[in-house]
Amino acid sequence: MTDKNTQADELVGLIAMSGEFPTDAVYRLGGSGQYKEKLITHLKKSGVIKTHYKDKLRGYRLTTKTKQTLLTDNPDRFRFYFTGDVDTNIIQSSITRRLRLHRIANVIVTMHNADIKLLRDDKPDVFNSENSDFIEMTYPSFYSSREFKELNHEMVKVKNARAVGILLTDKEIYIVYNTENYSMKWDYKSEMSVKAIIRQYLCQSRMPNQYPSLQVKGLLFGNGMEMLYQTFTGGDNPKRNRFFIDGPFDRFIYLTNDKYGEILLKLLCDNSKKGELDCILMENLHPPNRMLLVENDAIDDCGNPVLFAYLIDMPRLTRFNTSLSLQKQSGIIICFDFQKKILSEYCGERVTFDTIDFTKFKETFYP
């Protein structure tokens, strides 16, 4: 069907994992736009993929013939996606179900571009409760919501959860969400149940040596920095932002569904590079002052608290901003240049900004 390890093979694999792949997500993959247009045309003419268009939502799906070929060629990789009555095999026509597949697909693209492990035969079999083999997470890996629902007897409790997957690094667990470009409605109890199950299963039972008493964190993707502002302000419903600020996670990181988010996702998973960046930022600053009523990562020469917000932790940023207001104090936020506009609109006049040039950062840390 396709030559192994080609871009066509890569795209077919991503569509298989997604069930339905949004057409515009193709342009987030490597290669020129012209090449990808030719690739899509070739795959459609060859009967490998087909376009599904309904309710003004367009996506690519694999043909039945392609699924059969993939199952024959690599059953360990694809059996999970093409067995039984599941969304990646028998795709529902409802707009709600398809939109969820698209949200998961966009996260899969971000993970793929950030070199996170995705393939079933390329990452530890974490959520198979029948597998008692020793597991150690040595490389960041993403598991879709359907993969952690392999714990069928437990996951029925959280059928209304908005989580699209779990990201596991060598030290941290992130429950992943994707709000894209609209404010989501949250079932607080369902999200708390997901967190509780993940902590019980991974931290206490499955991998306690790697994740001992770890605080499970949240990771939210959105379409651009403007979506972060809507998240902070609640969009059309001010109560919605409480889920991120006062919800189930002490840390809730916001990343964008684009090239910026892909690089910052790499940074999020790399404690060594985070340490390098923090050392650079500390060169003209003083160590943090834990006695201040405003949490901080450093202190400037004037005694002002400094927050490192290049990985935007929504609860922490909110606490910093609120504390400055209550204490009638000024503070400094260090972030990337593309983050400054929205963060300044949210924080107001009490906060000044020092920015990191994203292009130079990428050239230095991820050339």
N, C-alpha and C positions, 0 to 999 in steps of 0.2 A: 504493500500500500504506500508506504513512505520509507525512505532510507532512514536507518536508525541515526539518532543524534542530530538530525537536521531540524531546522526551524519548523518545518511542517510537522514532524514527529512531536516536537515540543508543544505546538499549538493543539494538536489532537489530544495529547495527554491532559492539557489544561481544560479542554472542553469536557473530557471524560470525567474529571474530578468535579467540574462545576454542574454538569447536567445540561444547563443552557448558559452559553457564554455571551455576554453583551457585545454587540458588534463594535462599539466604540472602544472597548477594552483591548482590542487587537492592536490599536495604535500605541498602547503603552508598552508593548513588547519591543524587543530590539529590531533593528533594521529600518530602512527607509519606508515612508508611506507608500511609495510606488511599488516597492518590492512586496509589501504586505498585501496590497491590492491584487497583485498578480498571484500571490500565494493563495489567497481566498478564492479567486476565480478558478485556479487549478484544482483546489480541493473540492469545490462544488461541482465542477465539470466531471471530475473523477468519481463522483458519488461517495466521497468520504464524509462530507458534512452537508448540511442543508440549512437554509434560513427559515426561522419561524417568526412570523409577524402577526401580532394580534394585540388589540387594545393599545395601539401606538407603541408597543414594546417589541423591539427587534433583537433576536439573538440567534446564535449558531448552535445547532445540535448535531450529534453524530447520527449517521444513518444506521439502520439495523445491521447492514452488512459490515460496517466498520466495527461495531461493537462485537460482532461474532469473530472478526479477524483479531481484534485486540485480545479477546478472551483466549483464543487459540494460541496466539504468539506469546502472551505473557499473563497467564492466569493469576499469578501471585500479585501482580500489580493491579489488575483490573476487575477481578472477580467481585470484589467488594462493591464496586460501582454499578455493575450490570447484573446483579442477582436479586431477584425478588421484586416486590412492589415498593420501590424506593424512588425518591425524586430524581436521582441521577440516572435511573433506568427507565421508569415509566413516569414521564413528566406530566404533572397536572397542568391544566389549561388556565386555572384561575390566576388573575393578575397578581393577587397577594402572594401566592406560592412562587410565581415566576420572578417577582421582584426580590423575594428572599434569595432565590438562586443567583440572581444578578449581584446582590450585595455580597454573597459569599464569593462569587467569582472575582469581583474586584479586589477583595482581600487576598484571594489566592494569587492574583497577579502581583500585588504589592509584595507578598511573601516571596514569590518566585524571583522578582527583580532584586530583592534584598538577600538572595542566596539562602533562604530558609528552606529546610528540607520539607518536601511535600509528598513525595511518592510513597505508596504503601510499603514497597519493598526496599526503601532507602532510609527508613527511620524506625526506631524501636516500636514494637507492638505494645504500646502502653495500655490501651483501654480494652484489651482482651482479658477479661477477668479469669478466663480459663488457662491463661498462660502464666505460669508461676516462675518462669525463668528470671534470673537477675537482670535488671535493666539499669543502665546508666546513661543519662542524657549528656552526650559530649558535644553535640552540635545543635543549634537552635532548630526546632521542628514545630510545624503547625499541624494541628488536627482539627478538621472541620467539625461542626456541631453533630453531624451524623456519625462521625468516628467516635466521639466520646459518648454518643448514645448507644454504643455497643453494650453499655451497662444498662440494658433494657429494663431490668426489674426496678432500678432506681430512677432512671431518667423520666419515667412516666409522670413523676411529680412536677416536672418543670417543662411541660409541653408548651407553655406560653412564653418561655424565655426568649429574649431577643439576641442572645449570644450566638455568634456565627462560628466560633471555634475556640481552641485553646492553643496558646503559644507557650512552649516550654524551652527555656534556656538552661544553661548549666547550673544556674542558681535561682531562677525566678519562674513563677507561673503567672501568665496573663490570660484572663478571660477576655476574649476579643469581641468587639461590637463594630458595626459599620452603619452610621446614620446617613451616609451619603449627603444629600442636599435637602433633607427635610427633618423636622423634629419628630422623634419617635415617641410613641406611647409606651410606658414602662410598667410592667407588672413587678412591683418591688419584691413580693414574696417569691416569685419565680426566680428572679436573679439571685436572691439570697439563698435559695435552694441549690442553684447551680454552684455557687461559691462553697456552700457547706459540703456538698457531695465531692467536689474536687479536693477540698482540704482533707476530708475523711479518707478518700480513696488514695490520693497521691502522697499526701504528707504523713498520714498515719499508717497506711496499709501497704501501698504498692512501692513507694520510693522514699521511705522515711530518712534514709541516710543522705539522700541528696536534697530533700526538701523538708528538713526538720522544723516543725512548728512555724512554717513559713506563712507570712501574710499574703494571701492570694491578691493579686493586683488586677486592675482593669486597664484595658487598652481600647480606645475609641478612635475609629477612622471617620473622616468626614471629607466632603468635597470642598477643599480650600479653607483658608483661614476665616472666611466670612461665616462658615458654619460653626466655628468655635464661638464667635460672638453671639450667634443665636442660641448656642448651648448655654453660655454664661447668663444670658438675659432671659432665657426660657422661651424665646420665639413667640408663638401665639398663646402660650400657656406658661406663665412664670413659675408654676409649681414644678414643671418638668426638670428645670435645672437642679433641683434639690437632689435628684437621683445621682448626679455626678459630684455634687459638692458635699452633701451630707448623707450619701447613700452607703452601699455595702463595702466600698473600697477605700482604704486609707490613701492609696495612690491610684490615680486614674489618669493615664497619659493620653494626650490627644495628638494624633498624627494625621497628615493629609494624604488623600488618595492620589499621589502624583510623585514626581521625581524627588521632591523634597522629603516626603514621607518615607520613600524607599531608603534613602540614605540615612535618615534619622532612625529608621527601624534597625538598620545595621548597627548604628551607634548604641541603641537601646540594648542590643544583645551582646555588646562588647564592653565588658567592664574595664578592660585594659585601655582601650581608646578613650573611654569616658574619663578615666583617671588622668590620661595625658592631657586632655582638653581642660580639665579642672585645674591642673598644675599651671597651664599657660594662663588661664584666667586669674589665678591667684597671684601672679607675679607682682602686681602693683596694689595688692590688697592685703588686709590683715586677717588673721584667723577668725572664724565665727565666734560670736559672743552668745553663749547659751543662756546668759542671764537676762538678755533682752526679752521683752514681751512680744517682740516681733521675730518669728523664726527667720534664720538667715544662714547663708553659706559662707559669708565673709563680711568684713566691715571695711568701709573706705576710710581715708585719712580724716574725714570730718565726723566719723562715728556713725555714719548712716548704714543701716542694714542693706546687704546686697543679696539678691536671690538669683541663683543660676536657673534660668527658665528655658534653656535651649531645648530641653525635652519637657514639654508643657504638662505639668502635673496639675490638673484642674483644682482639686481640693486645696493643695498647698498654695497655689497662686491666689486663690480666693482668700485663704487665711491671711496671707501676707498683705494683700490689699486691704482687707477689713481691719487688720490690726493697725496698719498705718493710719487709717482714718480714725480709729478709736483713740489712738495715742497722739493724734495730730502731729505726726512725724513724717518726714520725707524718707524715701527709699530708692534703691536702684535695682533695676532688673537687667540681667544680661541674657540676650536671646539672639536668634539669627535675624538678619536684616529683613527677610520676608515675613517674619512674625511680628515685627515692631508695630505696624500700623494698627492691626486689630487689638493687640495687647494694650497699646496706649489709649485706644478708644475705651477699652474696658476699665483700665486702672485710673485714668484721670490725672490731675495735675500733681498729685503728691509723688508720683513715680517718674523718675528720669530713666533713660535707656542707654545702655552701651550695647552695640550690636556686633555680631560675628559675621563676617563676609562669607556667605554660604559657598560661593564659587571657590574662594581660596581654601576654605575648610575642606571641601570635597577634593580639591587638587592635592592637598597635603595628606589627608587621612584616607581617602579612597580614590587614588589616582586611576 
